[in-house]
Amino acid sequence: MKTLSLKMRAITLLSQREHSRTELRQKLIRILRRDLAAEASTSRTASEDADSNPTSEGLDPADQVEALLDWLQQQGYLSDARFVESRIHARAARYGDLRIKQELAQHGLSLSAEKLTTLKEGEYERAKAIWQRKFGGQVAQDLAMKAKQMRFMIARGFSSETVRKLLNAKDE
């Protein structure tokens, strides 16, 4: 059984969902190293391995992956802007701005000023919907319950200002 080329594996990963360049690099290096280790273990001798290794192309695995990532970006398969959009779309209904920004920072990306403004404008409504789902819209009767609700909302990545505004609202 012939294994897929590194390029086909990258395209397969990208067809399942958007990936950041950093995330895809880590996955492809792991795949390539695993394949090279498997090839080396099934090879009869070291000289046969060096002659019959079509995937290494004389490049270090990291260099080979970087070249592939550059090609994927040029062809439009890999896009940081699409990744940011998909991450915002997937996370906005459940998390606050701070959590989304932190997750994007882990991928080496950041929000544009326009997207950040859009997220901030809708943060209170998103927080209110999550709070109502989790706590049934019940205003905390004691400080312990209020602290519990605040910790939950802050852990979800909502700003302390938004959480205070939400929990101190008297009309709800």
C-alpha positions in Angstrom: 0.0 0.0 0.0 1.5 3.3 -1.1 1.3 6.2 1.4 0.1 9.6 0.3 2.6 12.2 -0.6 3.2 15.0 1.9 1.4 17.5 -0.4 -1.7 15.3 -0.6 -1.7 14.9 3.2 -1.5 18.7 3.6 -4.4 19.2 1.1 -6.4 16.5 2.9 -5.9 18.2 6.2 -6.9 21.5 4.7 -10.0 20.0 3.1 -11.2 18.9 6.5 -10.9 22.4 8.1 -8.8 25.6 7.9 -5.4 25.4 9.6 -3.0 28.1 10.5 0.5 28.0 9.0 1.9 27.2 12.4 -0.5 24.4 13.1 -0.1 22.8 9.7 3.7 23.0 9.9 3.6 21.1 13.2 1.3 18.4 11.8 3.3 17.9 8.6 6.7 17.7 10.4 5.2 15.1 12.7 3.8 13.1 9.7 7.1 13.4 7.7 9.3 12.3 10.7 7.0 9.4 11.4 7.1 8.3 7.7 10.9 8.7 7.6 11.3 6.6 10.8 9.0 3.9 9.3 11.0 3.9 6.1 14.2 3.6 8.0 13.0 0.7 10.1 11.8 -1.3 7.1 14.9 -0.6 5.0 17.4 -3.4 4.8 20.5 -1.3 4.9 21.4 2.4 5.5 22.7 2.8 1.9 19.5 1.4 0.4 17.6 3.8 2.6 19.6 6.8 1.4 19.1 5.8 -2.3 15.5 4.9 -2.1 14.1 7.8 0.0 12.0 9.8 -2.5 10.4 12.0 0.2 13.5 13.6 1.6 14.6 15.1 -1.6 17.9 16.0 0.1 16.1 18.5 2.4 15.7 18.6 6.1 12.0 17.8 7.1 11.5 21.3 8.3 12.8 22.8 5.1 10.7 20.5 3.0 7.6 21.4 5.0 8.4 25.2 4.7 8.7 24.8 0.9 5.3 23.0 0.8 3.6 25.6 3.0 4.9 28.4 0.7 3.5 26.5 -2.3 0.1 26.0 -0.5 -0.1 29.7 0.3 0.7 30.7 -3.3 -2.0 28.3 -4.6 -4.6 29.6 -2.2 -5.0 26.4 -0.2 -3.6 27.9 3.0 -4.8 31.3 4.1 -4.4 33.0 7.5 -7.3 35.3 6.8 -9.6 32.3 6.2 -8.3 30.6 9.3 -9.0 33.7 11.4 -12.5 33.9 9.9 -13.3 30.3 10.6 -11.9 30.5 14.1 -14.0 33.5 14.9 -17.1 31.9 13.4 -16.5 28.6 15.4 -15.7 30.3 18.7 -17.8 33.5 18.9 -21.0 31.8 20.0 -19.2 30.2 23.0 -16.3 32.4 24.0 -15.5 36.0 24.6 -13.1 38.3 22.7 -10.2 37.6 25.1 -10.3 33.9 24.6 -10.5 34.2 20.8 -7.6 36.6 20.7 -5.6 34.3 23.0 -6.3 31.3 20.8 -5.3 33.2 17.6 -2.1 34.3 19.4 -1.2 30.7 20.0 -1.3 30.2 16.2 0.9 33.3 15.7 -2.0 35.4 14.3 -4.0 38.4 15.5 -7.3 40.1 14.8 -7.5 43.0 12.5 -8.8 46.2 14.1 -12.0 45.9 12.1 -12.7 42.3 13.2 -11.8 43.2 16.8 -14.3 46.1 16.8 -17.0 43.9 15.3 -16.4 41.3 18.0 -16.4 43.8 20.8 -19.7 45.3 19.6 -21.4 41.9 20.0 -19.7 40.8 23.1 -22.4 41.8 25.5 -25.1 40.0 23.5 -23.0 36.8 23.3 -22.2 36.9 27.0 -25.9 37.4 27.8 -26.9 34.4 25.7 -24.2 32.2 27.3 -25.1 33.4 30.8 -28.8 32.7 30.2 -28.0 29.2 28.9 -25.7 28.3 31.8 -27.6 30.0 34.7 -31.1 30.2 33.3 -31.1 33.9 33.5 -31.2 33.8 37.3 -29.7 36.9 38.8 -27.4 35.9 41.7 -29.0 36.3 45.1 -25.8 36.1 47.1 -22.2 37.0 46.7 -21.0 33.3 46.3 -23.3 32.7 43.4 -22.4 36.0 41.8 -18.7 35.1 42.2 -19.4 31.7 40.6 -21.1 33.3 37.6 -18.3 35.9 37.2 -15.6 33.2 37.3 -17.5 31.2 34.7 -17.9 34.1 32.3 -14.3 35.4 32.7 -13.0 31.8 32.1 -15.0 31.9 28.9 -12.9 34.9 27.8 -15.3 37.8 28.4 -13.9 41.0 29.7 -14.5 41.9 33.3 -16.2 45.0 32.2 -18.8 43.1 30.2 -19.3 40.5 33.0 -19.9 43.3 35.5 -22.3 45.0 33.2 -24.2 41.8 32.6 -24.4 40.7 36.2 -25.2 44.1 37.6 -28.1 44.7 35.1 -31.2 45.3 37.2 -33.7 45.1 34.5 -33.0 41.4 33.6 
